[in-house]
């Protein structure tokens, strides 16, 4: 009887540890126009012909959603900068690491890899241990990588002019206080 209870307790503990653990990173892979693409930490994938930056916009349906916004592109000043690459895929290479700076309170973030005559789009899996970084690969040289999001970001990045104005205000308050104490 005691051995049965111990076995049941050990089984229950093992189940809780497995069920309570964060999801493991999934490697998603797909192909389009003879090119294969893969990205770790992805929950879904979609590969198609064409160029993501010419096709994905607010009206483009991706993963059953429209309203996509370009946030960053590894080879240019494109995008609104809400989410940016910290470690960007390197153009002309076939594999490497990627990292982004924030999730910005969003639940729908896509990284695209453009190579050959198509691109792979990967919806990030935000339930993994580290949804901000992972690995990527393609069997042709990378043309570019982009970040898109869907939804309203909750974390806003202040504009540099706003920071300068706040800094001047604080400087003025400090000078006024110093003058009042003299």
BELFENBEL-V850575 format. One record per run of one state. SS is the DSSP state (@ for helix, = for strand, . for the rest). FROM is the first residue (numbers start at 1). LEN is the number of residues. Records with the same first field share a line. If there is no record, write none. Layout:
SS=FROM-LEN  FROM-LEN
This chain:
.=1-1  21-2  24-3  33-2  41-1  50-2  56-6  63-2  66-2  74-2  77-8  88-7  101-7  116-2  125-3  129-4  139-3  151-9  182-1
@=2-19  52-4  160-22
==23-1  27-6  35-6  42-8  62-1  65-1  68-6  76-1  85-3  95-6  108-8  118-7  128-1  133-6  142-9
